[in-house]
Amino acid sequence: MVSDSGSYEYAPLRLPPDVDTTSAQAQLAVQAEFGGWELARVRRYRDGTRQAVLRRRLRGDPLPGLSY
């Protein structure tokens, strides 16, 4: 998903309730390190799932996508 301003692209990432906080942090750190993503928002639901929205600046050269 590309933002309206055109300066960032966004990617939603849903984490199931059985993923603990440490594992979620590690997964997001890997995405940041190797994919150029940064955390834009996290929402935690009552059932324990988390929805993170990652963003990165648009560039001319392609970066690797998210790994699921």
C-alpha positions in Angstrom: 0.0 0.0 0.0 1.4 3.4 -1.0 0.4 6.5 1.0 -1.4 9.4 -0.5 1.5 11.7 0.0 3.7 9.3 -2.0 6.6 9.5 0.4 6.0 6.3 2.3 4.7 2.8 1.6 2.8 0.9 4.3 2.5 -2.8 5.0 0.1 -4.3 7.6 1.5 -7.3 9.6 -0.8 -9.3 11.8 0.7 -11.3 14.7 -1.4 -14.1 16.2 -2.1 -14.3 19.9 0.4 -17.1 20.6 3.3 -14.9 19.6 4.9 -13.4 22.8 6.2 -9.9 23.0 9.9 -10.9 22.7 9.2 -12.9 19.5 7.1 -10.0 18.1 9.9 -7.6 18.8 12.5 -9.9 17.2 10.3 -10.3 14.1 9.9 -6.5 13.7 13.6 -5.9 14.3 14.4 -8.3 11.4 12.0 -6.4 9.1 13.6 -3.1 10.1 17.2 -4.3 9.7 16.8 -6.2 6.4 13.8 -4.7 4.8 14.1 -1.0 5.6 10.8 -1.0 7.5 10.0 1.0 10.6 7.1 0.6 13.0 4.3 3.1 12.3 1.6 1.8 14.6 0.6 -1.3 16.7 -2.9 -2.2 17.8 -3.5 -5.0 20.2 -7.0 -6.7 20.2 -8.8 -8.3 23.1 -8.1 -11.8 21.7 -4.4 -11.1 21.9 -3.7 -10.6 18.3 -1.6 -7.6 17.3 -1.8 -5.6 14.0 1.4 -3.7 13.3 1.6 -1.2 10.4 5.1 -0.9 9.0 6.3 1.9 6.8 9.3 2.8 4.7 10.3 5.6 2.5 9.8 5.1 -1.2 13.0 4.8 -3.1 14.0 4.3 -6.7 15.9 1.0 -6.0 13.8 -2.0 -4.9 14.0 -3.3 -1.3 13.1 -6.8 -0.3 9.4 -7.3 0.7 8.0 -8.6 4.0 8.5 -12.3 4.8 5.6 -14.0 6.4 
